[in-house]
Amino acid sequence: MLMAHPSVLRELIARYEAQHRRCTTHGDAQERRRMDDVVYTLCVTTGTREIEAALQAARRQLGRVGREGDGPALPA
């Protein structure tokens, strides 16, 4: 299976978290579309179909990278 570069995963997680915050405060159609886009991208990148599974997979992969010494892991 192809694995995304850790910096890509970190960026996607950060985008998801930021967009999630925006959607809870400004739940307009444009914000929801942006949220859908980042959820879709994160799921495709991790080979999953649900956002929770995508976040777990991304964090698991980042945790492995951190243990292997290739960079800091993202906290769960």
N, C-alpha and C positions, 0 to 999 in steps of 0.2 A: 504494500500500500504506500502511496506517495504521502509524504509528510510535509506539512507547511513549515516554512522557516519560523523559528520562534518569534522573530520581530513581527511577522504577519499575524500570528496568533495573538500576541500582546495587543497589537493595534485593533484587531477585531473585537477582542474582549473589552477594551477601553471604549470603542465606538458603541458597542452594545450597551454597556453600563451608562454612558452619557445619554444615549438615545432613550433608554428606559426611563431615566430621570426626567427627560424632556416630555416624554409621553404621559407621565403621571401628572405633570403640571400643565402641559399644553397639548392636550389630546386631540388636536385638530387632524384633518385628513392628511396633510402634508407630513406631519410628524409620524403618523402611523405608517405611511408609505416608506419613510426613511427607516423606521423600525423594521418593517417587513424586509427591506433590502438587506440590512445588516444581519438579521436573523437568517435569511436565505444564504447569504455569503458564508456565515459562520458554520451553518449546517453542511453546506457543500464542501467547505474546506476541511471539515472534520469527518466527513462521510457519515453523517447522522441525519435524522429527520425531525428531531425535536430540539428546541433550544436548550433545555436542561441537559440533555445528552451531549450536545455540542459543547456546552461550557465545561462539562466534566471531562470530555475527551481532550479539549484544548488545555485545560489545567493539568491533566494527567501527563500530556506530552511535554508541557513546560516544566513539570516537576522532574521528569526524566532528564531533560536537558540540564536543569540545575544540578542534579546529582552527578551528571557526567562531567561537570565543570565547564560547559560551553556557554555559560552565562547564568545570570540570576533567575531563579524560578519566580513565577508570579504567585503570590499568596492566594489560597483558595477562599 
